[in-house]
Structures are given as structure tokens and as C-alpha cells.
Amino acid sequence: MKTIKPFFAIFAALLVLQLSSCATTTRIQYLEPAQVEQAAKYKRVAVNAFKNDNVGLGGKIETRLSQKNVENKPYYTVLNRQDFDKILKEQKLQYSGLTDEKDIVKAGELIGAQAFVTGEVSSAASQDSRFYTERQECLDKKCNYVRTYRVPCTKRTISMSASVKIIDVQTSGVIYSNSYSPSNSWFSCADMPVTLPASDTVWQRQANDIAADFVSKIAPRYVYKRIELLDDPDIEYNDNEKQLLKSGIAFVEAHRMDKADQIFSQLVFQTQSLSYVAAYNLGVVKEATGEYEEAKKLYTLADSLQKEPVEAINKAINRINQVITQHKKATQQIAQP
């Protein structure tokens, strides 16, 4: 027992150290511009019927476009397919499966679309393959004797290949295109049976993933990052200032940035702008509420106060300029008519 106690003492000390080193973080939302910048200006769009679309990929992309909201407003005007059918029938054009670029331009002009999204599902396959895998089991309690045996197994691979593109209806030029080949595999063995998924279920999920990825490339999007808060005073805090620091962090964790702003502002004032912890934490709150220029000023103040490198502050200094640039680009894309 005497030899065990030191082990537990060390383990407990390490556990306390690990728990104490877990920094408080908050999740911040950022608006980023479309990755395909030239595609962001096309906001009146139509989705042409995809070739060989047995998985409903075209419909899923149309739904994603319709549901795309940026700054609490719909980003796209997705032109109604029923209205298209009526107009195109009148013009003796068949909306389903338009492939000729001249027809696409003519159809786009008739229905007022700036761009068409179209594509093809070139394959949707499911394949089962059989194989054997080796297992071992002990023949005695000490496992001095082992038996090796083989177990039959099944590997199911479900895959899809598709291409998607967005076309300028005025020029017939391809604005952006991408090819996708998602593939997933599952295993089931006789001694550990697992229900293998149905191919239709997987194809639907793969088609949803393709639709989500494509739309995320051509429109501004929101991303989320966890940002660290500093919870240990860097200078001598009195009892009131310690409580302000604790309360400010608690309100951040409760997603009450308004209260956290008031408290950290008071802490910066009471510490006479000499505490990088107070300045940095207020900067995080400003960043979380989209006040990026104010956040930058506070991070710069925190940076000037640190005597030794503080990782969180250094990350903030590097991050905030990129955040400002990306937000400006996204805002410009949104403002385009």
C-alpha cells in the first residue's frame, strides 16, 4: 500500500494541474466571403434539371439556395420552377435537361435569371465484397495456448460521382464548377454483426453533402471559432477587480455579451488600462459582437502591455486583421445588386 500512495498523489496532482490549465473559451461567429468571389454577384438563380439525377441532387441544391440567409436576409432569389415550365413551354423550350448553351441563355433571359446551376450524377454505386479476417481466443486462463480462426465478413462500399456548375446566362460562361466523388465503407463480421446501411440512405446523405459544399463555395458563409479568455490577473488585482474578472467571464459563458462588455469595461477603467487581461477580454467581447475595430484597439493595448509572449494575445493580433478583411469582402459581396 505504501508504494501505491505516492502514485495516487502524483496522479491527483496531475489531474488538478490539467483541470486548472483548461482555459475558458467562447464560440464566436464570423462572416466570411464566398470562396469563389466571381460567383457571389449572381443572386437571381435557377436550377436546371440535372442529368441522371436519381438522388435528387438538383432539388437539394435548389433547397440550399432558397434557404441561404446572410445577415438575416435571403441571399438568393431562386426562380420558381413551375413558372419556368409555363414560360418555357410557351417558348417551346423544355426546361428539363437544357444542355445547349444557347438554350440556357435564352431560358435565362426569359425568366430573369442571372445564372443557372446545372450538373450531372454520373454514377451511384453500391458494392459488397466478402472476405475473411483472423481472430484469436485463449484456450486457458493464462492464455498460454491460443487458437486462431477465421471469420467471414462483408465490406459494403457506397459511392457517387457528380459534377455541378453555375453558368452565366448572358455569356454562357461557366462561373464555377466542381466534381465530387464521395465514397463510404462499412464492415460487418459474423461474430460482430452490424447492420449495413441501405444504399439509398447513403446516396441521399452524400447528395446533401455535395449540395452543402457547392453552395458554401459560391455565397458568403458563417464560420465559428472558439476563442480563449484570460482568467488569471496579470497585475495585482484588489478583491473587487478579481470579482469583476470572474463575473465578466461568467457572463461570457452565459452568452450575455452586453453585461460582459460593461463589466470588462469597468475592469479596464479600474486597472487604469494597465492590465492586458482586462484589455484582451474586453477585446474578445467586442470581437464577438462584431465591433472589430474596437477589438483591434484593445488587442493592440494588450499586446503593448505583455512583458512575455502570451499565446492568446498573439493569436488575437494575427487574427483580427484577417477578420476585418474577410468581413469587409463579405459585406461588399452582400451589397452587390
CORZIDA-V802479 format. One record per helix or strand. SS is the DSSP state (h for helix, s for strand). FROM is the first residue (numbers start at 1). LEN is the number of residues. If there is no record, write none. Layout:
ss->SS from->FROM len->LEN
ss->SS from->FROM len->LEN
This chain:
ss->h from->2 len->19
ss->s from->25 len->8
ss->h from->37 len->3
ss->s from->44 len->4
ss->s from->51 len->1
ss->h from->57 len->11
ss->s from->69 len->2
ss->s from->73 len->2
ss->s from->77 len->2
ss->h from->81 len->10
ss->h from->101 len->11
ss->s from->115 len->24
ss->s from->146 len->23
ss->s from->174 len->7
ss->s from->183 len->7
ss->s from->192 len->1
ss->h from->199 len->20
ss->s from->221 len->8
ss->h from->239 len->15
ss->h from->257 len->14
ss->h from->276 len->13
ss->h from->292 len->14
ss->h from->311 len->25
